[in-house]
């Protein structure tokens, strides 16, 4: 892989960040659960190549958030689960930052 030069990051990193950004935007506005969207979200997570621990945390946060919607939990519970899921996705994005000299 060619190292990043200047302010241009390698394409896999940009693709990863774009996928996480897309997933994050979807979670931020999600108000109902759709099987196709759930499959797409999980495919994005699996495609990131995260360690199994990070992947399990992300999948758990997404599952808990979607379950809160399906089970018609209190809106405050749904919002708390949404914020937790967004925080996990933000950590994944931060962990994937390219390092100088790599």
For each residue, the residues with C-beta under 8 A, 3 or more apart:
1: 10 12
2: 10
3: 10 101 102
4: 8 9 10 13 98 102
5: 8
6:
7:
8: 4 5
9: 4 13 14 17 98
10: 1 2 3 4 13 14 98
11: 14 15
12: 1 15 16
13: 4 9 10 16 17 96 98
14: 9 10 11 17 18
15: 11 12 18 19
16: 12 13 19 20 48 96
17: 9 13 14 20 21 93 96
18: 14 15 21 22
19: 15 16 22 23 44 47 48
20: 16 17 23 24 44 48 89 92 93 96
21: 17 18 24 25 93
22: 18 19 25 26 44
23: 19 20 26 27 41 44 45 89
24: 20 21 27 28 86 89 90 93
25: 21 22 28 29
26: 22 23 29 30 37 41
27: 23 24 30 41 62 65 82 85 86 89
28: 24 25 82 86
29: 25 26
30: 26 27 33 37 65 66 69 82
31: 69
32: 69
33: 30 37 38 66 69 70
34: 37 38
35: 38 39
36: 39 40
37: 26 30 33 34 40 41
38: 33 34 35 41 42 66
39: 35 36 42 43
40: 36 37 43 44
41: 23 26 27 37 38 44 45 62
42: 38 39 45 46 59 62
43: 39 40 46 47
44: 19 20 22 23 40 41 47 48
45: 23 41 42 48 50 55 58 59 62
46: 42 43 55
47: 19 43 44
48: 16 19 20 44 45 55 92 96
49:
50: 45 54 55 58 92
51: 54 55
52: 55 56
53: 56 57
54: 50 51 57 58 91 92 95
55: 45 46 48 50 51 52 58 59
56: 52 53 59 60
57: 53 54 60 61 88
58: 45 50 54 55 61 62 88 89 92
59: 42 45 55 56 62 63
60: 56 57 63 64
61: 57 58 64 65 81 84 85 87 88 89
62: 27 41 42 45 58 59 65 66 85
63: 59 60 66 67
64: 60 61 67 68 81 84 85
65: 27 30 61 62 68 69 78 81 82 84 85
66: 30 33 38 62 63 69 70
67: 63 64 70 71
68: 64 65 71 73 77 78 81
69: 30 31 32 33 65 66 72 73 78
70: 33 66 67
71: 67 68
72: 69
73: 68 69 77 78 81
74: 77 78
75: 78 79
76: 79 80
77: 68 73 74 80 81
78: 65 68 69 73 74 75 81 82
79: 75 76 82 83
80: 76 77 83 84
81: 61 64 65 68 73 77 78 84 85
82: 27 28 30 65 78 79 85 86
83: 79 80 86 87
84: 61 64 65 80 81 87 88
85: 27 61 62 64 65 81 82 88 89
86: 24 27 28 82 83 89 90
87: 61 83 84 90 91
88: 57 58 61 84 85 91 92
89: 20 23 24 27 58 61 85 86 92 93
90: 24 86 87 93 94
91: 54 87 88 94 95
92: 20 48 50 54 58 88 89 95 96
93: 17 20 21 24 89 90 96 97
94: 90 91 97
95: 54 91 92
96: 13 16 17 20 48 92 93
97: 93 94
98: 4 9 10 13 102
99: 102
100:
101: 3
102: 3 4 98 99
